[in-house]
Amino acid sequence: MAYESTQVNIRLFQLSDADRLDFALHLRDRPESRIKHPDWRSRDGIRLDLPLLTDPDQGFALVAEQDGAITGFVGCSGPVRERTVARLQGPVVSPRARRMGIGTQLLQSVLEKIGRTYPVGCEAVIWADAANIWARALLKKFEFRITFSEWFLQHGNDAASPPVLSEGFRVRMTRDRGDVESAYGIYRATWQGRKSVDSFCADIRPEPNGICLLESGEGTLAFFIVMARSNGNADIEYFAVRPDIRGKGFGKLFLHHALPVIRKEAGDRPVTLTVHTDNEPAIRLYEGAGFKKLYAMDCWQRDIGESFYSSK
């Protein structure tokens, strides 16, 4: 069935829409449709993301409705009370409704709503494979620019045994706010990000999410966040070593001993992470710990300019 009507209604996502988004499944299976978000393998994955899609404090989602059918989707996640990076999910459009301007309408609508919802100074980001020609054309139309590219890596099951953890060191997973605060200085020194301690605590609150720490008598030496995703993966995010001890092997030591901790918490979920394609030292670290490259995506970014805030 082709959709011949040009009347498209862009509206907020509703819980009842979750079973009407089959066109947004398996987007990563092919380079020409590959984007980072959404990454749903089944309707169950969509349902797992419902709290994120419907929590007004964490973002919002929009759908395009046409002739009684959902033909497009776009989401936006990020704590709305913070000047943060607004991470886009999509836009994605049903193949039967392509070349009708629905993607353009969705992207225009989501940027306008970011301007009405988030504090001034936000940036919007989306990741897409270089072979995703449709996404590239749409993002260029809205003056997004590529700021970096990332490898997506997954841990294999044939990794070597970890080196011995020296006496006085320990690796543990936690969800305690005090532990987040102990790692927050490393995050600020490494990532120059805008996430708050509250945001990190919200991220790791639901199990099996958590913050993993490398500690010694000197306190927290390194950390990363583990996030269980709706695609079934356990993602490692914000991996960082304290600046004054970098280059001394602590990152490798930490990662090797953290993987059994992740598997204990997350079960048999595939363990994945991303790294900038030009960060050769980090790539060597991850590959040495048993991670293997899957594919690369470009990160497209644009400021939410004054025109999008004018209706606030």
URJOGI-V926574 format. One record per residue. N is the residue number from 1. PSI is psi in whole degrees, 0 to 359 (NA if undefined). Layout:
# URJOGI-V926574
N PSI
N PSI
This chain:
# URJOGI-V926574
1 129
2 146
3 110
4 339
5 140
6 0
7 109
8 129
9 116
10 121
11 169
12 144
13 139
14 157
15 325
16 349
17 348
18 328
19 13
20 22
21 33
22 334
23 346
24 11
25 149
26 33
27 334
28 353
29 336
30 136
31 325
32 347
33 5
34 124
35 165
36 318
37 136
38 161
39 71
40 131
41 340
42 174
43 331
44 323
45 321
46 316
47 325
48 331
49 359
50 318
51 323
52 322
53 341
54 2
55 111
56 344
57 346
58 0
59 208
60 172
61 151
62 152
63 155
64 125
65 134
66 126
67 37
68 2
69 150
70 119
71 356
72 155
73 143
74 138
75 166
76 126
77 147
78 140
79 120
80 344
81 2
82 148
83 96
84 185
85 122
86 109
87 120
88 142
89 103
90 202
91 148
92 146
93 141
94 135
95 331
96 353
97 20
98 162
99 29
100 8
101 10
102 319
103 318
104 315
105 319
106 315
107 319
108 315
109 319
110 323
111 321
112 320
113 327
114 317
115 329
116 344
117 320
118 158
119 155
120 138
121 8
122 162
123 145
124 138
125 150
126 142
127 137
128 146
129 146
130 336
131 355
132 82
133 321
134 314
135 317
136 315
137 319
138 317
139 323
140 323
141 326
142 17
143 30
144 156
145 150
146 123
147 334
148 171
149 152
150 140
151 140
152 124
153 152
154 142
155 135
156 171
157 3
158 24
159 151
160 161
161 145
162 153
163 161
164 136
165 119
166 153
167 138
168 351
169 151
170 153
171 131
172 157
173 139
174 164
175 19
176 135
177 321
178 325
179 324
180 316
181 326
182 334
183 350
184 326
185 324
186 318
187 312
188 323
189 334
190 313
191 343
192 38
193 180
194 2
195 140
196 168
197 320
198 320
199 316
200 316
201 322
202 322
203 319
204 0
205 312
206 133
207 146
208 17
209 159
210 174
211 130
212 132
213 143
214 122
215 154
216 190
217 344
218 2
219 208
220 124
221 330
222 161
223 165
224 164
225 139
226 125
227 120
228 120
229 161
230 347
231 0
232 358
233 161
234 109
235 135
236 125
237 151
238 36
239 128
240 143
241 144
242 132
243 324
244 352
245 15
246 153
247 11
248 12
249 2
250 326
251 315
252 315
253 314
254 310
255 317
256 315
257 344
258 331
259 316
260 328
261 317
262 314
263 327
264 322
265 318
266 359
267 221
268 17
269 138
270 137
271 123
272 163
273 171
274 154
275 143
276 138
277 340
278 6
279 75
280 319
281 318
282 321
283 317
284 320
285 310
286 318
287 326
288 337
289 5
290 8
291 148
292 142
293 138
294 304
295 170
296 150
297 151
298 142
299 117
300 137
301 148
302 148
303 146
304 97
305 176
306 328
307 330
308 344
309 356
310 336
311 8
312 NA
